[in-house]
Amino acid sequence: MKQTCWITLFVALMTVGGFVSQAAAQGLPNFVAVVDLAQLIKEHPEFRGKQETLQKEVQAEEAKFRTRQQQIENKNKALQDSGFKAGTPEHQKQVDEIANEYADFEKEVKAMQRKFALANSRIMYDTYQDIKKVIGTFAKQRRIAQVTDHRFFEVNPAEPQLVAEDMDQKLVWFDEQLNITELVINELYASKGQQRPPKPAAQATNGQQIQIAQPPQQPQQAQGIQNPPAVPR
């Protein structure tokens, strides 16, 4: 029985070894790289424009709902100043009407909030998928087998939240030359047929000098509608 186990293990090791040798012979990708996904989203050629358009729609709807909210509040104040005796049929009728208006108003606000939340989610989804596509093309052309996300930010020891966020990152250390964030941003613009806006030298980040080989020649009651979530950073 023991001999059978050893034979099985030997065959398994030989199979793995053969696969590794075959992979090496086929020249499979062997580089790894790092990107700051939050920065890629923020600097995506179309992301900011889509967010600004959505923000304008949110503000326009907020203005409409605030006007309507004020109208209901004015109606309620007018009822209080009307002199109608509480409990009379006429007073109760108007109280019910105002209560129904508030209930409908809150339902519509929640529906509008959900509508814009979904719109924002779609923007984030499309942006992320575009980024993954561009990274995939970039990586395959340069024999990169894996691209890992890592947030780049200054950590102030006096700010516990930043320290905790930095320690919570899965990637503990890497050669900064593996940061391809800037190169991917350039590729995102190129994929849209656009020229990337010039960036001040002071804002230049690591990764611009990466040494990965270039490819062969061949992206309360209604309080008003909440704004879409902020861009991750």
GROMACS elastic network, one bead per residue, 0.5 to 0.9 nm:
[ bonds ]
;  ai    aj funct       b0    kb
    1     4     6  0.51741   500
    1     5     6  0.65685   500
    1     6     6  0.89356   500
    2     5     6  0.51814   500
    2     6     6  0.64093   500
    2     7     6  0.87353   500
    3     6     6  0.51561   500
    3     7     6  0.62267   500
    3     8     6  0.86765   500
    4     7     6  0.50983   500
    4     8     6  0.62097   500
    4     9     6  0.86804   500
    5     8     6  0.50724   500
    5     9     6  0.61660   500
    5    10     6  0.85609   500
    6     9     6  0.50817   500
    6    10     6  0.60654   500
    6    11     6  0.85928   500
    7    10     6  0.50654   500
    7    11     6  0.61826   500
    7    12     6  0.86035   500
    8    11     6  0.52041   500
    8    12     6  0.62077   500
    8    13     6  0.87178   500
    9    12     6  0.50448   500
    9    13     6  0.61856   500
    9    14     6  0.85649   500
   10    13     6  0.51802   500
   10    14     6  0.61353   500
   10    15     6  0.85562   500
   11    14     6  0.50893   500
   11    15     6  0.61137   500
   11    16     6  0.87337   500
   12    15     6  0.50377   500
   12    16     6  0.62826   500
   12    17     6  0.85288   500
   13    16     6  0.51457   500
   13    17     6  0.59769   500
   13    18     6  0.83580   500
   14    17     6  0.50097   500
   14    18     6  0.59213   500
   14    19     6  0.85157   500
   15    18     6  0.50355   500
   15    19     6  0.61946   500
   15    20     6  0.87245   500
   16    19     6  0.50245   500
   16    20     6  0.62285   500
   16    21     6  0.85789   500
   17    20     6  0.51573   500
   17    21     6  0.61543   500
   17    22     6  0.84921   500
   18    21     6  0.50884   500
   18    22     6  0.60102   500
   18    23     6  0.85064   500
   19    23     6  0.60131   500
   19    24     6  0.85202   500
   20    23     6  0.50257   500
   20    24     6  0.61423   500
   20    25     6  0.84851   500
   21    24     6  0.51271   500
   21    25     6  0.60779   500
   21    26     6  0.86055   500
   22    26     6  0.61230   500
   22    27     6  0.86456   500
   23    26     6  0.50923   500
   23    27     6  0.63252   500
   23    28     6  0.57417   500
   24    27     6  0.51162   500
   24    28     6  0.62297   500
   24    29     6  0.89679   500
   25    28     6  0.78981   500
   27    30     6  0.83289   500
   27   143     6  0.88274   500
   28   143     6  0.73155   500
   28   145     6  0.80176   500
   29    32     6  0.87163   500
   29   139     6  0.88298   500
   29   140     6  0.76833   500
   29   142     6  0.81115   500
   29   144     6  0.53739   500
   29   146     6  0.85967   500
   30   143     6  0.63651   500
   30   144     6  0.60776   500
   30   145     6  0.55442   500
   30   146     6  0.83668   500
   31   139     6  0.88618   500
   31   142     6  0.82389   500
   31   143     6  0.61856   500
   31   145     6  0.55341   500
   31   146     6  0.70460   500
   31   147     6  0.89834   500
   31   178     6  0.89886   500
   31   212     6  0.81218   500
   32   139     6  0.89268   500
   32   143     6  0.87374   500
   32   144     6  0.54144   500
   32   145     6  0.57470   500
   32   147     6  0.58974   500
   32   148     6  0.78600   500
   32   178     6  0.71887   500
   33   139     6  0.85362   500
   33   144     6  0.68830   500
   33   145     6  0.82521   500
   33   146     6  0.63370   500
   33   148     6  0.63528   500
   33   149     6  0.89052   500
   33   174     6  0.89985   500
   33   177     6  0.85729   500
   33   179     6  0.60520   500
   33   180     6  0.65369   500
   34   146     6  0.84256   500
   34   147     6  0.53682   500
   34   149     6  0.58311   500
   34   150     6  0.65400   500
   34   174     6  0.83895   500
   34   176     6  0.84668   500
   34   177     6  0.89820   500
   34   178     6  0.57071   500
   34   180     6  0.60333   500
   34   181     6  0.72357   500
   34   207     6  0.89230   500
   35    38     6  0.88266   500
   35    39     6  0.83966   500
   35    40     6  0.78958   500
   35   147     6  0.69720   500
   35   148     6  0.62375   500
   35   149     6  0.50812   500
   35   150     6  0.59667   500
   35   151     6  0.78512   500
   35   152     6  0.89191   500
   35   178     6  0.84020   500
   35   179     6  0.56132   500
   35   180     6  0.56650   500
   35   182     6  0.84506   500
   35   184     6  0.82590   500
   35   207     6  0.89026   500
   36    39     6  0.54031   500
   36    40     6  0.63644   500
   36    41     6  0.88774   500
   36   148     6  0.84763   500
   36   149     6  0.55349   500
   36   150     6  0.50674   500
   36   151     6  0.50499   500
   36   152     6  0.64348   500
   36   179     6  0.80725   500
   36   180     6  0.85408   500
   36   181     6  0.59842   500
   37    41     6  0.62001   500
   37    42     6  0.85675   500
   37   128     6  0.86250   500
   37   131     6  0.85890   500
   37   148     6  0.89874   500
   37   149     6  0.58610   500
   37   150     6  0.71495   500
   37   151     6  0.72605   500
   37   181     6  0.79312   500
   37   232     6  0.88263   500
   37   233     6  0.87374   500
   38    41     6  0.52335   500
   38    42     6  0.61994   500
   38    43     6  0.86420   500
   38   149     6  0.87810   500
   38   150     6  0.87748   500
   38   151     6  0.70949   500
   38   231     6  0.75540   500
   38   232     6  0.54252   500
   38   233     6  0.51902   500
   39    42     6  0.50134   500
   39    43     6  0.60137   500
   39    44     6  0.82966   500
   39   151     6  0.81977   500
   39   152     6  0.86313   500
   39   181     6  0.77187   500
   39   185     6  0.88320   500
   39   232     6  0.81534   500
   39   233     6  0.69040   500
   40    43     6  0.52513   500
   40    44     6  0.57810   500
   40   128     6  0.88401   500
   40   131     6  0.74037   500
   40   181     6  0.68706   500
   40   182     6  0.83730   500
   40   184     6  0.77260   500
   40   185     6  0.63100   500
   40   188     6  0.88612   500
   41    44     6  0.51706   500
   41    45     6  0.88936   500
   41    47     6  0.68192   500
   41    48     6  0.87732   500
   41   124     6  0.80580   500
   41   127     6  0.66789   500
   41   128     6  0.70658   500
   41   131     6  0.77472   500
   41   231     6  0.76667   500
   41   232     6  0.79760   500
   42    45     6  0.87015   500
   42    47     6  0.68002   500
   42    48     6  0.69396   500
   42   231     6  0.65210   500
   42   232     6  0.77097   500
   42   233     6  0.81135   500
   43    46     6  0.83584   500
   43    47     6  0.72907   500
   43    48     6  0.75471   500
   43   185     6  0.69891   500
   44    47     6  0.53218   500
   44    48     6  0.73115   500
   44   127     6  0.73539   500
   44   131     6  0.80184   500
   44   185     6  0.68914   500
   44   188     6  0.67584   500
   44   189     6  0.76365   500
   44   219     6  0.75667   500
   45    48     6  0.73032   500
   45    49     6  0.80150   500
   45   185     6  0.84387   500
   45   188     6  0.69672   500
   45   189     6  0.59837   500
   45   192     6  0.77768   500
   45   194     6  0.81124   500
   45   196     6  0.79661   500
   45   219     6  0.82828   500
   46    49     6  0.54917   500
   46    50     6  0.62538   500
   46    51     6  0.87070   500
   46   127     6  0.79549   500
   47    50     6  0.52982   500
   47    51     6  0.61776   500
   47    52     6  0.86580   500
   47   123     6  0.72334   500
   47   124     6  0.79742   500
   47   127     6  0.65722   500
   48    51     6  0.50357   500
   48    52     6  0.60817   500
   48    53     6  0.85946   500
   49    52     6  0.51381   500
   49    53     6  0.62153   500
   49    54     6  0.86398   500
   50    53     6  0.51550   500
   50    54     6  0.62096   500
   50    55     6  0.85470   500
   50   120     6  0.89013   500
   50   123     6  0.71000   500
   51    54     6  0.50932   500
   51    55     6  0.60161   500
   51    56     6  0.86697   500
   51   120     6  0.75226   500
   51   123     6  0.76488   500
   51   228     6  0.82980   500
   52    56     6  0.62733   500
   52    57     6  0.87339   500
   53    56     6  0.52598   500
   53    57     6  0.64957   500
   53    58     6  0.87962   500
   54    57     6  0.50825   500
   54    58     6  0.62163   500
   54    59     6  0.86964   500
   54   116     6  0.77122   500
   54   119     6  0.77908   500
   54   120     6  0.75414   500
   54   228     6  0.81260   500
   55    59     6  0.61842   500
   55    60     6  0.86072   500
   55   227     6  0.69272   500
   55   228     6  0.73570   500
   56    59     6  0.51021   500
   56    60     6  0.61536   500
   56    61     6  0.86529   500
   57    60     6  0.51254   500
   57    61     6  0.62494   500
   57    62     6  0.85437   500
   57   116     6  0.87334   500
   58    61     6  0.52296   500
   58    62     6  0.60508   500
   58    63     6  0.86469   500
   58   112     6  0.89038   500
   58   113     6  0.88303   500
   58   116     6  0.72639   500
   58   225     6  0.68190   500
   58   226     6  0.78802   500
   58   227     6  0.66608   500
   58   228     6  0.83017   500
   59    63     6  0.61969   500
   59    64     6  0.87681   500
   59   225     6  0.80821   500
   59   227     6  0.81905   500
   60    63     6  0.52485   500
   60    64     6  0.65585   500
   60    65     6  0.88977   500
   61    64     6  0.51143   500
   61    65     6  0.62379   500
   61    66     6  0.85567   500
   61   112     6  0.82771   500
   61   224     6  0.83260   500
   61   225     6  0.74451   500
   62    65     6  0.51258   500
   62    66     6  0.59809   500
   62    67     6  0.85134   500
   62   109     6  0.89865   500
   62   223     6  0.88279   500
   62   224     6  0.52790   500
   62   225     6  0.56045   500
   62   226     6  0.84994   500
   63    66     6  0.51723   500
   63    67     6  0.62141   500
   63    68     6  0.86587   500
   63   224     6  0.81036   500
   64    67     6  0.52329   500
   64    68     6  0.62918   500
   64    69     6  0.86266   500
   65    69     6  0.59498   500
   65    70     6  0.84940   500
   65   105     6  0.81585   500
   65   109     6  0.75606   500
   65   222     6  0.82064   500
   65   223     6  0.87507   500
   65   224     6  0.63609   500
   65   225     6  0.81981   500
   66    70     6  0.61173   500
   66    71     6  0.85968   500
   66   222     6  0.83575   500
   66   223     6  0.78759   500
   66   224     6  0.64350   500
   67    70     6  0.51664   500
   67    71     6  0.63194   500
   67    72     6  0.88855   500
   68    71     6  0.50136   500
   68    72     6  0.64225   500
   68    73     6  0.87137   500
   68   105     6  0.82573   500
   69    72     6  0.52416   500
   69    73     6  0.62784   500
   69    74     6  0.86268   500
   69   102     6  0.81039   500
   69   105     6  0.77157   500
   69   222     6  0.74072   500
   69   223     6  0.88233   500
   69   224     6  0.89337   500
   70    73     6  0.50102   500
   70    74     6  0.60439   500
   70    75     6  0.85445   500
   71    74     6  0.50492   500
   71    75     6  0.62010   500
   71    76     6  0.86739   500
   72    75     6  0.50220   500
   72    76     6  0.62441   500
   72    77     6  0.86688   500
   72    98     6  0.68588   500
   72   101     6  0.72681   500
   72   102     6  0.72942   500
   73    76     6  0.50118   500
   73    77     6  0.61807   500
   73    78     6  0.85496   500
   73    98     6  0.87323   500
   74    77     6  0.50399   500
   74    78     6  0.60599   500
   74    79     6  0.85917   500
   75    78     6  0.50412   500
   75    79     6  0.62824   500
   75    80     6  0.87857   500
   75    98     6  0.74603   500
   76    79     6  0.51354   500
   76    80     6  0.64241   500
   76    81     6  0.88135   500
   76    94     6  0.86427   500
   76    95     6  0.78997   500
   76    98     6  0.67479   500
   77    80     6  0.50589   500
   77    81     6  0.62902   500
   77    82     6  0.85273   500
   78    81     6  0.50736   500
   78    82     6  0.58934   500
   79    83     6  0.76309   500
   79    84     6  0.74133   500
   79    91     6  0.77746   500
   79    94     6  0.74564   500
   79    95     6  0.79791   500
   80    83     6  0.69454   500
   80    84     6  0.77514   500
   81    84     6  0.80865   500
   82    85     6  0.88059   500
   83    86     6  0.88816   500
   84    87     6  0.87673   500
   84    88     6  0.74555   500
   84    90     6  0.74579   500
   84    91     6  0.56970   500
   85    88     6  0.58912   500
   85    90     6  0.86319   500
   85    91     6  0.65465   500
   86    89     6  0.86935   500
   86    90     6  0.89358   500
   86    91     6  0.59274   500
   86    92     6  0.71545   500
   87    90     6  0.82895   500
   87    91     6  0.63451   500
   87    92     6  0.59219   500
   88    91     6  0.52713   500
   88    92     6  0.60713   500
   88    93     6  0.85160   500
   89    92     6  0.51452   500
   89    93     6  0.60072   500
   89    94     6  0.87695   500
   90    93     6  0.51366   500
   90    94     6  0.65145   500
   90    95     6  0.87198   500
   91    94     6  0.54174   500
   91    95     6  0.62196   500
   91    96     6  0.87311   500
   92    96     6  0.61205   500
   92    97     6  0.85731   500
   93    96     6  0.52687   500
   93    97     6  0.62803   500
   93    98     6  0.88021   500
   94    98     6  0.61705   500
   94    99     6  0.85146   500
   95    98     6  0.52911   500
   95    99     6  0.61700   500
   95   100     6  0.86372   500
   96    99     6  0.50369   500
   96   100     6  0.60891   500
   96   101     6  0.85586   500
   97   100     6  0.51624   500
   97   101     6  0.62184   500
   97   102     6  0.87420   500
   98   101     6  0.50103   500
   98   102     6  0.62490   500
   98   103     6  0.86560   500
   99   102     6  0.51491   500
   99   103     6  0.62295   500
   99   104     6  0.87002   500
  100   103     6  0.50176   500
  100   104     6  0.61396   500
  100   105     6  0.83777   500
  101   104     6  0.51898   500
  101   105     6  0.59361   500
  101   106     6  0.86144   500
  102   106     6  0.61689   500
  102   107     6  0.86704   500
  102   221     6  0.78581   500
  102   222     6  0.83574   500
  103   106     6  0.52989   500
  103   107     6  0.63708   500
  103   108     6  0.87778   500
  103   221     6  0.89711   500
  104   107     6  0.51571   500
  104   108     6  0.62450   500
  104   109     6  0.86539   500
  105   108     6  0.52299   500
  105   109     6  0.62121   500
  105   110     6  0.87318   500
  105   221     6  0.86815   500
  105   222     6  0.72226   500
  106   109     6  0.50493   500
  106   110     6  0.62085   500
  106   111     6  0.85767   500
  106   221     6  0.65379   500
  106   222     6  0.55272   500
  107   110     6  0.52201   500
  107   111     6  0.61960   500
  107   112     6  0.86260   500
  108   112     6  0.60905   500
  108   113     6  0.85456   500
  109   112     6  0.50348   500
  109   113     6  0.61013   500
  109   114     6  0.86168   500
  109   222     6  0.65892   500
  109   223     6  0.84947   500
  109   224     6  0.69047   500
  109   225     6  0.65058   500
  110   114     6  0.62013   500
  110   115     6  0.85504   500
  110   222     6  0.84805   500
  110   225     6  0.78940   500
  111   114     6  0.51686   500
  111   115     6  0.61598   500
  111   116     6  0.88055   500
  112   116     6  0.63029   500
  112   117     6  0.84992   500
  112   225     6  0.69756   500
  113   116     6  0.53396   500
  113   117     6  0.60508   500
  113   118     6  0.86032   500
  113   224     6  0.86394   500
  113   225     6  0.54896   500
  113   226     6  0.64569   500
  113   227     6  0.84605   500
  113   228     6  0.88742   500
  114   118     6  0.60853   500
  114   119     6  0.84863   500
  115   118     6  0.53099   500
  115   119     6  0.62467   500
  115   120     6  0.87243   500
  116   120     6  0.60375   500
  116   121     6  0.83962   500
  116   225     6  0.85182   500
  116   226     6  0.85819   500
  116   227     6  0.81246   500
  116   228     6  0.68764   500
  117   120     6  0.51225   500
  117   121     6  0.60875   500
  117   122     6  0.86269   500
  117   226     6  0.87230   500
  117   227     6  0.84255   500
  117   228     6  0.61230   500
  117   229     6  0.80391   500
  118   122     6  0.61220   500
  118   123     6  0.86541   500
  119   122     6  0.51216   500
  119   123     6  0.64055   500
  119   124     6  0.88027   500
  119   228     6  0.86681   500
  120   123     6  0.50909   500
  120   124     6  0.63140   500
  120   125     6  0.86133   500
  120   228     6  0.60471   500
  120   229     6  0.76293   500
  121   124     6  0.50983   500
  121   125     6  0.60646   500
  121   126     6  0.86029   500
  121   228     6  0.87304   500
  122   126     6  0.60348   500
  122   127     6  0.83816   500
  123   126     6  0.53136   500
  123   127     6  0.60561   500
  123   128     6  0.85352   500
  124   127     6  0.51545   500
  124   128     6  0.60607   500
  124   129     6  0.85845   500
  124   231     6  0.89937   500
  125   128     6  0.51838   500
  125   129     6  0.61342   500
  125   130     6  0.85583   500
  126   129     6  0.51802   500
  126   130     6  0.61251   500
  126   131     6  0.86042   500
  127   130     6  0.51565   500
  127   131     6  0.61970   500
  127   132     6  0.86919   500
  127   219     6  0.73887   500
  128   131     6  0.50443   500
  128   132     6  0.61691   500
  128   133     6  0.85964   500
  128   219     6  0.83879   500
  129   132     6  0.51030   500
  129   133     6  0.61742   500
  129   134     6  0.87157   500
  129   219     6  0.77012   500
  130   133     6  0.51192   500
  130   134     6  0.63018   500
  130   135     6  0.85969   500
  130   188     6  0.82481   500
  131   134     6  0.52250   500
  131   135     6  0.60624   500
  131   136     6  0.84760   500
  131   184     6  0.82663   500
  131   185     6  0.88465   500
  131   188     6  0.72194   500
  132   135     6  0.50519   500
  132   136     6  0.59729   500
  132   137     6  0.86399   500
  132   219     6  0.73665   500
  133   136     6  0.50960   500
  133   137     6  0.63625   500
  133   138     6  0.86074   500
  133   219     6  0.62471   500
  134   137     6  0.52092   500
  134   138     6  0.60428   500
  134   139     6  0.84563   500
  134   184     6  0.73042   500
  134   187     6  0.69127   500
  134   188     6  0.64959   500
  134   191     6  0.77029   500
  135   139     6  0.58546   500
  135   140     6  0.84773   500
  135   147     6  0.80341   500
  135   184     6  0.65557   500
  135   187     6  0.84135   500
  135   188     6  0.87681   500
  135   219     6  0.80184   500
  136   139     6  0.51465   500
  136   140     6  0.61212   500
  136   141     6  0.85964   500
  136   144     6  0.89383   500
  136   147     6  0.88219   500
  137   140     6  0.53391   500
  137   141     6  0.62806   500
  137   142     6  0.87765   500
  138   141     6  0.54249   500
  138   142     6  0.64933   500
  138   143     6  0.88244   500
  138   144     6  0.82582   500
  138   184     6  0.74516   500
  138   187     6  0.77461   500
  138   215     6  0.84919   500
  139   142     6  0.52018   500
  139   143     6  0.59823   500
  139   145     6  0.70144   500
  139   146     6  0.78491   500
  139   147     6  0.78502   500
  140   143     6  0.51973   500
  140   144     6  0.60310   500
  140   145     6  0.75784   500
  140   215     6  0.86196   500
  141   144     6  0.77790   500
  141   213     6  0.89175   500
  141   214     6  0.75305   500
  141   216     6  0.74251   500
  142   145     6  0.89893   500
  142   212     6  0.67380   500
  142   213     6  0.58777   500
  142   214     6  0.59957   500
  142   215     6  0.53696   500
  142   216     6  0.86086   500
  143   212     6  0.85922   500
  143   213     6  0.81555   500
  143   215     6  0.84559   500
  144   147     6  0.73882   500
  144   212     6  0.85258   500
  148   171     6  0.80582   500
  149   171     6  0.82084   500
  150   169     6  0.71149   500
  150   170     6  0.80432   500
  150   171     6  0.67483   500
  151   166     6  0.81298   500
  151   169     6  0.78996   500
  151   233     6  0.77513   500
  152   166     6  0.89394   500
  152   233     6  0.89961   500
  153   162     6  0.87402   500
  153   166     6  0.84514   500
  153   233     6  0.87192   500
  154   162     6  0.83377   500
  155   158     6  0.86792   500
  155   159     6  0.77147   500
  155   162     6  0.57877   500
  155   163     6  0.61067   500
  155   165     6  0.89941   500
  155   166     6  0.72187   500
  156   159     6  0.54731   500
  156   160     6  0.80374   500
  156   162     6  0.67949   500
  156   163     6  0.69809   500
  157   160     6  0.66542   500
  157   162     6  0.78088   500
  157   163     6  0.62587   500
  158   162     6  0.87307   500
  158   163     6  0.83378   500
  159   162     6  0.56111   500
  159   163     6  0.64642   500
  159   164     6  0.88278   500
  160   163     6  0.50010   500
  160   164     6  0.60352   500
  160   165     6  0.85449   500
  161   164     6  0.51153   500
  161   165     6  0.61561   500
  161   166     6  0.86199   500
  162   165     6  0.50273   500
  162   166     6  0.61007   500
  162   167     6  0.85713   500
  163   166     6  0.51738   500
  163   167     6  0.61962   500
  163   168     6  0.85410   500
  164   167     6  0.51426   500
  164   168     6  0.60161   500
  164   169     6  0.88911   500
  165   168     6  0.50322   500
  165   169     6  0.66545   500
  166   169     6  0.56013   500
  166   172     6  0.89771   500
  167   170     6  0.80650   500
  167   172     6  0.80093   500
  168   171     6  0.89009   500
  169   172     6  0.68804   500
  171   174     6  0.75624   500
  173   176     6  0.87765   500
  174   177     6  0.83857   500
  174   178     6  0.72825   500
  174   179     6  0.87624   500
  175   178     6  0.57568   500
  175   179     6  0.79130   500
  176   179     6  0.55298   500
  176   206     6  0.64983   500
  176   207     6  0.64464   500
  176   210     6  0.81545   500
  177   180     6  0.77245   500
  177   206     6  0.71575   500
  177   207     6  0.52832   500
  177   208     6  0.78393   500
  177   209     6  0.64314   500
  177   211     6  0.68196   500
  177   212     6  0.86221   500
  178   206     6  0.89087   500
  178   207     6  0.64455   500
  178   210     6  0.60438   500
  178   211     6  0.79433   500
  178   212     6  0.79524   500
  179   182     6  0.78980   500
  179   183     6  0.86754   500
  179   206     6  0.64390   500
  179   208     6  0.78913   500
  179   209     6  0.89401   500
  179   210     6  0.69932   500
  180   183     6  0.52189   500
  180   184     6  0.61543   500
  180   185     6  0.86991   500
  180   206     6  0.82245   500
  180   207     6  0.51332   500
  180   208     6  0.71803   500
  180   209     6  0.89034   500
  180   210     6  0.68467   500
  181   184     6  0.52256   500
  181   185     6  0.62915   500
  181   186     6  0.87919   500
  181   205     6  0.84921   500
  181   206     6  0.81865   500
  181   207     6  0.64862   500
  181   208     6  0.81971   500
  182   185     6  0.51107   500
  182   186     6  0.63873   500
  182   187     6  0.87456   500
  182   204     6  0.85359   500
  182   205     6  0.73487   500
  182   206     6  0.78905   500
  182   207     6  0.63105   500
  182   208     6  0.60958   500
  183   186     6  0.51466   500
  183   187     6  0.63442   500
  183   188     6  0.87644   500
  183   207     6  0.75007   500
  183   208     6  0.67605   500
  183   210     6  0.86785   500
  184   188     6  0.61192   500
  184   189     6  0.87314   500
  184   219     6  0.87835   500
  185   188     6  0.50035   500
  185   189     6  0.64922   500
  185   190     6  0.86478   500
  185   196     6  0.81837   500
  185   219     6  0.85712   500
  186   189     6  0.53314   500
  186   190     6  0.62090   500
  186   191     6  0.86653   500
  186   195     6  0.83244   500
  186   196     6  0.65132   500
  187   191     6  0.59781   500
  187   192     6  0.86766   500
  187   219     6  0.74195   500
  188   191     6  0.51555   500
  188   192     6  0.66341   500
  188   193     6  0.88893   500
  188   194     6  0.86583   500
  188   196     6  0.88243   500
  189   192     6  0.52377   500
  189   193     6  0.63541   500
  189   194     6  0.50705   500
  189   195     6  0.61280   500
  189   196     6  0.57751   500
  189   219     6  0.74241   500
  190   194     6  0.56146   500
  190   195     6  0.68354   500
  190   196     6  0.79364   500
  190   219     6  0.85663   500
  191   194     6  0.75281   500
  191   219     6  0.60108   500
  192   195     6  0.87218   500
  192   219     6  0.72390   500
  195   198     6  0.88071   500
  196   199     6  0.85204   500
  199   202     6  0.83350   500
  199   203     6  0.67422   500
  199   204     6  0.71361   500
  200   203     6  0.54980   500
  200   204     6  0.69378   500
  201   204     6  0.53179   500
  202   205     6  0.85812   500
  204   208     6  0.80708   500
  205   208     6  0.70444   500
  206   209     6  0.74664   500
  206   210     6  0.85255   500
  207   210     6  0.52833   500
  210   213     6  0.88941   500
  211   214     6  0.86925   500
  214   217     6  0.89664   500
  215   218     6  0.77926   500
  220   223     6  0.62200   500
  221   224     6  0.87777   500
  222   225     6  0.81217   500
  223   226     6  0.82275   500
  226   229     6  0.86162   500
  227   230     6  0.82901   500
  229   232     6  0.84592   500
  230   233     6  0.86475   500
